[in-house]
Structure formats: C-alpha cells, structure tokens
Amino acid sequence: MTAIRIETTIDSDTLHLPQLKPLVGKSVEIIVREMSQHAHELENGSWASPLAGSVIEYRDPFAPALSPDDWEANR
C-alpha cells in the first residue's frame, strides 16, 4: 500500500496534484481534512512539528531508568 501525504492550501474547488501520478489507474481512498493552524504554524509563519524545540539536550539517552541493582528480576 502506498501512502502519499500532501499539505497544501486550497484556493479553488479544483486540485492539481502531480504527486499522485504513480497512482493513476489504481483504486484509491481520498480523505481531505482541515489542518489546525495553531498546532502547526510558528509565529514566524514557518511550519514545524508541535514538539520541535521541546527537548534541549539528551544527557544519556541509552542509560537505564533504574540501576540494575533496583530491578526485581536481579534479586
């Protein structure tokens, strides 16, 4: 199954989507939903993930959450 995500602004009732060329002649499902501007747009107008900038640094991302001595399985 091929999935193609296209983010665009609709300015008429006719859409031209050249990204769909590989699917011409195939059965597809088309879903159109309005995006929340507040959730995806930054103050300067550029688009980003809602979590962009939320993590400042990873000190040791692969360290265990608990010491191995605290694990019940090791007793």
C-alpha positions in Angstrom: 0.0 0.0 0.0 1.3 3.4 -1.0 0.5 6.4 1.2 1.2 10.0 0.0 0.7 13.0 2.2 0.3 16.4 0.6 0.0 19.6 2.6 -1.4 22.4 0.5 -3.7 25.4 0.7 -6.9 25.0 -1.3 -7.7 28.1 -3.3 -10.4 26.6 -5.6 -12.6 23.6 -6.0 -10.2 22.1 -8.5 -7.0 20.5 -7.3 -3.9 19.7 -9.4 -1.8 17.1 -7.6 1.1 15.8 -9.7 2.4 13.8 -6.7 -0.4 11.3 -7.4 0.9 10.3 -10.9 2.2 6.9 -9.6 -1.4 6.0 -8.6 -3.1 6.9 -11.9 -5.4 4.0 -12.8 -5.4 2.5 -9.3 -8.3 2.5 -6.8 -7.5 5.0 -4.0 -9.2 6.5 -1.0 -9.1 10.3 -0.8 -9.6 12.0 2.6 -9.4 15.8 3.0 -9.3 17.3 6.4 -8.7 20.8 7.6 -5.4 21.3 9.5 -5.2 23.2 12.7 -3.2 26.3 12.0 -2.4 26.8 15.7 -0.9 23.4 16.2 1.5 23.5 13.2 2.4 27.1 12.5 5.1 29.0 14.3 5.0 32.7 15.0 7.2 33.5 12.0 4.9 31.6 9.7 7.2 28.6 9.1 5.9 25.0 9.6 7.3 22.7 12.2 6.3 19.7 14.4 4.4 20.6 17.6 7.3 19.1 19.6 10.0 21.0 17.8 12.4 22.6 20.3 10.8 20.8 23.3 13.9 18.8 24.1 17.0 20.8 24.8 19.6 18.0 25.3 19.9 14.3 26.0 22.5 13.5 28.6 22.5 9.7 28.3 19.5 8.5 26.2 20.5 4.8 26.4 21.1 4.7 30.2 18.6 2.5 32.1 15.9 4.4 34.0 16.8 2.4 37.2 20.0 0.9 38.4 20.3 -2.8 37.7 20.5 -3.4 41.5 17.0 -2.0 41.8 15.5 -4.4 39.3 13.2 -7.1 40.9 14.4 -9.7 38.3 18.0 -9.3 39.5 17.3 -10.2 43.1 
